[in-house]
Amino acid sequence: MSASPRRWWALAVLATAQFMVIMDTSIIGVALPDMQRELGFSQSGLQWVFNAYVVALGGLLLLGGRLSDLFGARRVFTAGWLVLIGGSVVAAAATGAEAEIAGRAVQGVGSALIAPSALTLLMVLFSARPKELAKAMAFYGAAAPAGGTAGVFLGGVITEWLSWPWVFIIYIPIGLLTLAMVPAVLPDVPGRRAGLDVLGALAVTGGLGLAVYAIVQAPGRGWDSAATALQLGGAVLLLAIFVGLQRVVRNPLMPLSVWRTPNLAGANVAMMLLGAAWIPMWYFLNLYLQQVLGYGAFPSGAALVPMTALMMVLMVGVTGRLIARFGTKPLIVAGLAVLAAGLAVLSAIDAGGSFAADVLPGSLISAVGMSLVFIPATMAAIGGAAPEQGGLASGIVNTTYQVGSAIGLAVMTAIATSQGADRLGDLPGLTDGFQAAFIGAAAVALAGAGLALATLRTPTMRGGAEEQVKEEKIQV
């Protein structure tokens, strides 16, 4: 494909998409206590404001990637923004917990269409030029922590001086502006008309959602209860049906042959465990700041800006250079180990603690770890995929991160609740629960480092592109 003269404008639009998808997970964090009071969420049920989004996102990303391959990435990207805007309207207008969860789920559906199609478009625009691809991936990857930074800061500002519905209203004008730019700057990539595995999409989404729901409910009714066993068994059955369907349907949602792509499996395991460690850290740090340290909405958001700003700086200015010098595997292994260390530091939080002593050191160490993993793991996962499976590979890597986030948060919430995190006003109990969640997340990150070391191979990019990147000494 010849170079598009508007490819850097296109990158800005695609990075905005990544920015918004990630901001949609972070902007609600500071607003959670206000939403809990006004909409009637329980302490354990509050996580569904987050998990309704990521379960829909994670469960449907495979479908989004497949739709991108079949019908064209630009069409699916546009449809995703329309759905995201609609979900934002529903979430902003909600007057009860059920409506809020429904709106968040619709937002997740929109993001499941946006994320893989955006990554596919980026690869179409830049994959023929390894130097430009590395730079584009660095900016695209940096949009994630930028979205996280903007989310925690804007969430604090909006919740403090407006009200929590505005954390969703903000998506409407940004979405409309993005849609207006799409025809002018994004290439109209043709799709490949074929059948669509609707049953497979329903099975994988239902299986993931049922698994998360069972884990969330288990602390209250018992891990050994019949309901928990039936729900977890049902989740396993649905996921087994999904795998079986992929073997027999003519146009599977996820052709199993894609797993022969070099490093796809290992990189996705790393991304899943990254999400399972990182998102619980972010979630419980928000609650610790407000429910234990007594921070208001704006100070709580501002307290997380150093962490997310550091990630943005490192991803733009450092990670690309490190990939060029060392490759992806060493960064993934080291990053997950550093993240585990940061979480271990956070596990020492105290009921009478402070931001400087209990939050800042561990959050900054964790940010370094996240910065070393996210872009290299994404490149390792999609770098070896054939062009016709680019949307599928990007859908898979986004899926594993979001599924890891949802299941990790559900498990760590269960652990925290069992240690006293469900007792609002009991500061020692809350702190004990949050400490347990940080310890659990640290164990997950450390396991991820070990598995990445054992499973990833070098080189990781298709056609020797990684070696070419190294030889050119890219300065991102």
N, C-alpha and C positions, 0 to 999 in steps of 0.2 A: 504494500500500500504506500503511495507517495505521501510525503510529509504534508500534513494539513497546515496551512498558514495560520489557522486559528487554534492550533492544538494547545497552546498555553492558556488561551481563554477557556478552552474546553476543560483543561485541568483545573482551572479555578472553579468551574461549575461542579465538576466531579468531587473536588475537595470539599466544596460546600455541602454536597450530599453526605460525604463521610462525616463532616463536622456535625451536621444535623442529626444523623443517626446516633452518633455517640452522645451528643448533647441531650438527646431524648432520654438517655439513661441517667445522666448526671444532674440535669436541671431539677428533677423532682426531689433529689435527696434532701435539700434544705427545707423543702416545702412539706415533707412527710408529716412532721408533728402537727402542723396546721390542718392538713388533710385528715389526719387521724381524728382530731377533735371534731371537725365539722361534718365528716362523712360517716363517722361511727365505726371506724376500723378497730379491731383488737390489735394488741401488740404483735402477736404472731401473724395475724391476717394482713398487717400493713405491708408485708413484703410483696403481696400480690399487686400492689401498684407498680412495682418493678417487674415482678415475674410474669404478669399478664402480657406485658410488652415483649419480654425476651423469650417466653415460650412460643408466642405467635411468630416472632422473628426467627428464632432458631428452628422451629418446626417447619416453617415455610421457605426458608432460604434455599433449600434444594430445589423446590418448585420454582422459586424466583430465578435461580441460575438456569434451570432447564427452559423456562419460558424465554429467558434472554437469548439462549441459543436458538430456540425454535422460531420466535416471532420478531427478533431483532432487539438489540440492547436498548436502542433509543426509545422504542415504543414502550418497552417494559419500564424503563426509567421514568418516563412521563406518567404512565399509569400509577406507578408507585407514589409519586408526589401527590396525585389527586386523592389517592386513598389516605395518605398520611394527613393531608389537610382535613379530610372528612373526619378522621379519628380525633384530630386535635379539637375540632368543634364539639364533638360528643364529650370528650374528656373535660373540656372547659365548662360545659353546661351541666355537668353531673351534679345531682343533689343527694346522691346516696352512693354507698360503696359499690353496689352492683353495676350501676351506670358508669362509674369511674373505671372499674375493671374492664368493662366492655369497650370503652373508648380507648383505653391503653392497648387492648388487644388489636383493635382496628389500626392504631398507629403501628403496631408491630407488623401487621400484614403489609402496610405500605412500605415500611423499611425493608421487609424481606424482598420486595421487588426492586427497591432502589439499590441496595448494597451490592449484590452480585452484578447487576447490569452496569453500575458505575465502574466496577473493577474491570469488567470486560471491555468497556469503552476505553479505559485507560490503556489496557494492553494493546488494543487495536491501534491506538494513536501512537504509542511509543515503543512497542516491543521490537521493532526492526532496528532500533538505535539503542544499544545497551547503555551507553553513557546517559542519554536522555531518559531512558527508562529508570535508571537508578535515581536520577534527580527527581523525576516525576513521582516515583514511589516514595521517596523521602518526604516530599511535600504532601502527598496523599496520606501517608502514614501519620505525619505530624498533625493533620487535620483532626485526628482522633483525640490526642491530648488537648488540642486547641478547643475542640468541642467540650471536652471535660472541664477545661478551665473556664470557658464561657458559661457552661452549665452551672457550675457551683457558684460562680460569682453572680450571674444574672438571677439564678434561683434565689440567692440571698437578697439581692436588691429588690426583685419583684415581690417576694413574699413579705419583706419588711415594709415596703412603701406602697404596694398595690394590694394584691391578694393572690392566693395560690392559683386560681383559674388562669391568670395571665402567663403562667409558665407554659401553658398550652396554646394560648392565643397568639403568642409570639411566632409560632410556626406558620401561621396563615399568610402574613405578608411576605415572609422569606420564601415560602413555597411558591407563591404566585409569581414573585420576581424570578425565581429559578426557572419556572415553566416558561416564562416569557423569553428567556435566553436560549432555551434548548434548541429550537429550530435553527438558530443562527450559528451556533458554535459546535454542536455535537454531530458527528457523522451518522448518517442513516445506514447502519450496518444491516445487511439483509439477513433474515432468519432462514432456517431450514425447515420447511413445513413437514411436520410429522405428527403422530399421535401424541397424546398427553396422558401420563399415568396418574389419573385423578385418584384412583384407589390407593396407590402408593403414597401420595401426598396425605391423604386422610389417615392412613395407617401410621405413618411416621409422626405426624403432628399429634394424633390422639395418643400414641404411645409415650411420647415425650411429655405431653401435658399431664397424663395420668400418673406418670412416674413422679413428676414434681409435686403434684397434688398429694399423692400418698406420703411423700417424705415430709411435706409441710404439716399434714394432719397427724402424723405418727406420734409426735411427743404428747399430744393431748389424749389420744385414745390407746396408746401403747404400740410398740413396735411388733409385739407378738399377737396383736388383735386380729380377728378374722377379717375385718374391713381392710386393714393395712396389707395383709397377705393377699387378699383378693385383688386389690388395686395394683399392687406391685406385680402380681402374676399376670393381670390383664395388660399392664404396660409391656412386660416381656413378650407376651403373646402377640400384641400388636406390632412390636418391632420385629419379631420373628416373621410375621406375615409380610411385613414390608420387605425384608430381605428375600423371602420366598418369591414375592411378586417380581422383584428385580431380575430374578433368574428366568422367569417364564413369559412376561409381557413383551410385546413386540417393541415398544418404545418406552423403556423403563425410565423412571425419574432419575435414578442413579445407576447407570450401567456398571456392574461390578468390575468390569475390565478397567475402569478408571483407577482402581486401586493398584494397578501395576505401574502407575506413574511413579518414577523415583521419588522417594521421600514424602509422598503425599500422606501416607499413613502416619509416619513418625512426626511430621510437622503438625498434623491435625491433633494428635495426642498432646503435643506440647501446647497448642492453642486451647484445647479443651481444659487442660489443667491450669493454664494461665488465667482463663476466665473464672475457673472455680476457686482460685486463690485471690485474684485481684478484686472482683466485684464484692465478695463478702467484706474485704478490707475496707473498701470505699463506703459500703452501706453501714457497717458498724462504727466506723469512724465518725460519720455524720451523727448517728444516734448518741455516741459518747460525748461529742461536743455539746449537743443540745440537752440531752437528758441527764448527763452526769455533771459536766462542767457548767451547765446553765447558760450556754451561749444563745443569743437570739439568732434569728434567721440570717441577717446580714453578716454578723461576726463569724458565724459558722461557715458561711460560704467563703468569706475572705480567708479563713484559716486553712482552707484546702487549695487556695490559689498557688502558694509556693510549690506544692507537690506537682500540680498539673502544669504549671508554667515550666518547671524544670524538665518535665517530659517533653514538652514542645521544643524547648531549646536543644535538648539532646538528640531528638529525632531529626530535626532539621540540620543541625550543625555537626553531629558526631557519628550517628549510627551509620550513615552512608559511607563515611570514610572507613569505619571499622569493618563493614561488610567487604569493601574493596580490598582491605588488607588481610583479613582473617577468614572470610567466608561466613556462611550463615550458622553452621553448627556450633562453633565455639561461642558465638554470641547468645544463642538460644540456651545452651547449657549454663553459661555463666550468668545470664540474666535471671533465669529461674532460681538459681542458687542465691543471687543477691536479693531477689524478692523474698525468698524464704527468710533471709537474715533480717530484712526490714520488718517483716511480720513478727518475727521473734522479738524484736525490740518493742514493737507496739503491744505485745502481750504483757508487758510490764506496766501498763497503765494503772493508775491509782484513782480511787474514788475522790481523793482530795488533790488530784494532780493539776497540771497546768499545760497550756499549749506548748510552751518552750521545752518543757522537760518530757512530756508524755506523748505529744503528737508530732512535733516538727521533725525530730531525728528519724524516727521510724518511717514516717511518711516520705521523707526525702530519699532514704535508702530504697524504699519500695519503688519509688518513681524511677530511680536509676535502673532497677531490675526490669521494670515494665518497658523502659525505653530500649533496652538491649534485646528484648524478645519479639515485640510485636511485628515490626517490619521484616526482620529476618525470617520469622516463622511464616509470614504471609508469602514472601518470595520463595521460600523453600517449598511451600505447598503448591503454588501455581506455576513455578518456573519450568517444571518438566512436563506440563500438560500439553497435549496436542491442541492446535488452534481451535478445532471444532468442539473441544471440551473445556475451553477457557471459562465460560460462564458456569459450567458445572463445578469445576475445581474451585472457583472463587466462592460459589455457593456453599460448597462443602466446608471450606476453611472458615467462612463466616458462621456457618451452622455450628461447628464444633465449639467455637468460642462462645457463642450465645447459649448453647445447650450447657456447656460447662459452667457458665455464669449462673444459669437458672438452678441447675442441680446443686452447684456449690453453695449458692445462697440458701437454698432449702435445707441442705445438710447442716451448714453452719448455724442457721437459725434454730434448727432442732437442738443442736449442741448448746447454743447460748441459752435457749429457753430452759433446758434441763438443768442449767447451772444458775438460774435465777434472773435471766434477762427479761422475763415477762412480768416482773414486779415493779411497775412504775412507782417512782418515789423512794424506792429502796436502793440508795446509791451503791452500797457495797454489793448487793445482789446483782444489780445491773452491771457493775464493773466486773464481777466474777464471770458473768455470762459472756460479756464482750471479750474478756481475756481468753476464755475457752475457744471462742470463734477465731480469734487471731492465731492461736496455737494450731487449731485444725487447718486453717488456711496455709500456715507455714509448712505443715507436713505435706499438704497437697503440692505446693510449689517445689519442695525438695524432691518429692517423688517425680515430678515433671522433669526436673534436671537430670535425675538418674535415667529415666526412660529416654529422654532426648539423647543422652550420651550413648545409650545402648542401641538405639534404632536409627538415628539419622546417619546418612552417608554424605560424602563429598566426592564430586561436585553436586550441587543441588539444582542448577538451572539448565534448562533445555539447550542442547547444541553447544555446550561449552561457554555459554554466555557469562557464567560467573568468572571463569578464567579470563575472559576478555575484559570484564569489568576490572579485575585485579590488575591486568597489564596496563590498562589506561590510567591507573592511579587516579581514579575519579575523585574530584573535589566537589562534594555536594554542598 
